[in-house]
Amino acid sequence: MLKIQFGDMEEAIFNTDMYFNNAYEEAWLADDFAVKVIHVIDKSEVLGSYAIHSPYLGVISPEKLSRSTKTLLLMKNFPDMVFNASPCGDNCAPFILELGKDRDLTINLRHLMDFEKELFTAYILNDQTEVHSMLEMIQYAFKYI
């Protein structure tokens, strides 16, 4: 289940860019989830463990991926850790929901991410409340952000 803490969260890893650059493993890019995230979020194609083709930058290393992509890959590969998801744009919301479907995923948000009109289940840690839509989430989020 997706669990969200709005506002400050001491244990959340805030600098996901630096964390990714120091923790990334080459096998991560072989994963179907990573390939899909890199294609959708960065509009790029995985060429191998250390090479991604970006239409804007040419061939780049994983360290040059967007902060959004890096944060999603950290969430995927370190499921027991809490990451600040605020570097992620709204286009990351479907991937966050996907990661939270089959396992517990706790994220920290310092803004209201738009999960659109999809019905979903999330647990707001601030209030110990389960929500199922954006309308429900908004009621809690604005208290803390």
Stockholm file with secondary structure:
# STOCKHOLM 1.0

chainA/1-145         MLKIQFGDMEEAIFNTDMYFNNAYEEAWLADDFAVKVIHVIDKSEVLGSYAIHSPYLGVISPEKLSRSTKTLLLMKNFPDMVFNASPCGDNCAPFILELGKDRDLTINLRHLMDFEKELFTAYILNDQTEVHSMLEMIQYAFKYI
#=GR chainA/1-145 SS CEEEEESCCTTSBCCHHHHHHHHCCGGGGGSHHHHHHHHHHSCCEEEETTEEEETTTEEECGGGSCHHHHHHHHHHHCTTSCEECTTSCGGGHHHHHHHHHSSCEEEEESSCCCCTTCCCCEEETTTTEEECSHHHHHHHHHHHC
#=GC SS_cons         CEEEEESCCTTSBCCHHHHHHHHCCGGGGGSHHHHHHHHHHSCCEEEETTEEEETTTEEECGGGSCHHHHHHHHHHHCTTSCEECTTSCGGGHHHHHHHHHSSCEEEEESSCCCCTTCCCCEEETTTTEEECSHHHHHHHHHHHC
//
